[in-house]
């Protein structure tokens, strides 16, 4: 996995978690949902990179 892509995935996951928890704490369902979506995007990016690594080796 490229170090840059791995970092992007981790940042997206962390930002999604923070946004989700901030939205939940403030009672804002839309922000919480956006945070969940951001976290899922980060998870998908990480999975994509792992699949690419499998086919590289």
Kinemage of the C-alpha trace (Angstrom):
@kinemage 1
@onewidth
@group {chain A} dominant
@subgroup {mainchain}
@vectorlist {calphas} color= white
{ca unk a 1} P 0.000 0.000 0.000
{ca unk a 2} L 1.330 3.374 -0.938
{ca unk a 3} L 2.225 5.384 2.137
{ca unk a 4} L 0.373 8.402 0.769
{ca unk a 5} L -2.824 6.474 0.113
{ca unk a 6} L -2.600 4.760 3.490
{ca unk a 7} L -2.274 8.138 5.195
{ca unk a 8} L -5.234 9.515 3.232
{ca unk a 9} L -7.364 6.541 4.282
{ca unk a 10} L -6.436 6.947 7.936
{ca unk a 11} L -7.081 10.693 7.874
{ca unk a 12} L -10.485 10.151 6.260
{ca unk a 13} L -11.384 7.545 8.852
{ca unk a 14} L -10.308 9.763 11.731
{ca unk a 15} L -12.028 12.850 10.335
{ca unk a 16} L -15.195 10.833 9.799
{ca unk a 17} L -15.148 9.591 13.370
{ca unk a 18} L -14.614 13.090 14.756
{ca unk a 19} L -17.365 14.547 12.571
{ca unk a 20} L -19.767 11.755 13.512
{ca unk a 21} L -19.181 12.155 17.235
{ca unk a 22} L -19.390 15.946 17.010
{ca unk a 23} L -22.715 15.657 15.203
{ca unk a 24} L -24.042 13.177 17.737
{ca unk a 25} L -22.938 15.362 20.632
{ca unk a 26} L -24.602 18.419 19.143
{ca unk a 27} L -27.742 16.486 18.234
{ca unk a 28} L -27.191 17.139 14.530
{ca unk a 29} L -28.166 13.962 12.673
{ca unk a 30} L -27.030 15.273 9.288
{ca unk a 31} L -23.485 15.952 10.475
{ca unk a 32} L -23.369 12.561 12.188
{ca unk a 33} L -24.468 10.882 8.956
{ca unk a 34} L -21.853 12.801 6.952
{ca unk a 35} L -19.195 11.677 9.436
{ca unk a 36} L -20.273 8.073 9.037
{ca unk a 37} L -20.091 8.435 5.253
{ca unk a 38} L -16.590 9.932 5.478
{ca unk a 39} L -15.436 7.047 7.655
{ca unk a 40} L -16.864 4.512 5.201
{ca unk a 41} L -15.043 6.267 2.346
{ca unk a 42} L -11.802 5.923 4.296
{ca unk a 43} L -12.470 2.241 4.891
{ca unk a 44} L -13.159 1.696 1.190
{ca unk a 45} L -9.973 3.543 0.208
{ca unk a 46} L -7.978 1.318 2.560
{ca unk a 47} L -9.622 -1.842 1.177
{ca unk a 48} L -8.885 -0.726 -2.395
{ca unk a 49} L -5.218 -0.262 -1.576
{ca unk a 50} L -5.013 -3.670 0.102
{ca unk a 51} L -6.528 -5.303 -2.996
{ca unk a 52} L -4.034 -3.501 -5.206
{ca unk a 53} L -1.208 -4.792 -3.004
{ca unk a 54} L -2.424 -8.379 -3.371
{ca unk a 55} L -2.246 -8.170 -7.152
{ca unk a 56} L 1.155 -6.434 -7.135
{ca unk a 57} L 2.839 -9.270 -5.280
